[in-house]
């Protein structure tokens, strides 16, 4: 029988993009397909974890997880996560959460009267940083999507947000990252690092899940 090292572990995972409404018919979004997060949610389920998946709007087949909560905006995702974060052992933030949202979305469809239109945006809460700052935080794994200086920026996020691990990927290029079936990750923790080369996201998720198990077990043995 397959080993189930995460049996009994309550795990919360975010995946996919968020949508930030401009008016009833338009939104600001991003290129996350949710594939990386869904693959990771399934890999962690296979290892025995009780996975609650908080998913932004994606068009993927239903993943095999214990529970799925669908959300649309960063504020919805923030609410769904903070409601459950105190009762989880492990938190994994795969979602591409919008850092900003339109300040006041229009009640009715915006008409194209003006030649120029200025959008005012306000900051969204940083879900990952907030979870990591809880009084007794879960073991926390973040992602870092960078177009450049990938390792340097990821190390900075690991420290600044007080994470246990971070998985960094290059985005905006011609392969890996958003939308693709394949990805590569640099996984960093306080006293170690591992390169997971370009491969199918399903396999990559299994390898990352193994690394998470190792670090999680070490953390709890300490
Ligand atoms: O969905 P796919 O198409 O498969 O693509 C996968 C992916 C590229 C989206 C994924 O591998 C990835 O990198 N996810 C993180 C994307 C991201 O928004 O990274 P970031 O560097 O902006 O954010 C850093 C971390 O903080 C992330 O763990 C993010 O979930 C979290 N965050 C960010 C902002 C915010 N307001 N709240 C957060 O929790």
Boltz pocket constraint, residues with backbone or C-beta under 6 A from the ligand:
constraints:
  - pocket:
      binder: B
      contacts: [[A, 14], [A, 16], [A, 31], [A, 32], [A, 33], [A, 34], [A, 35], [A, 36], [A, 37], [A, 74], [A, 93], [A, 94], [A, 95], [A, 96], [A, 97], [A, 98], [A, 99], [A, 124], [A, 125], [A, 126], [A, 127], [A, 128], [A, 129], [A, 141], [A, 142], [A, 143], [A, 144], [A, 145], [A, 146], [A, 157], [A, 167], [A, 169], [A, 171], [A, 177], [A, 178], [A, 179], [A, 180]]
      max_distance: 6.0
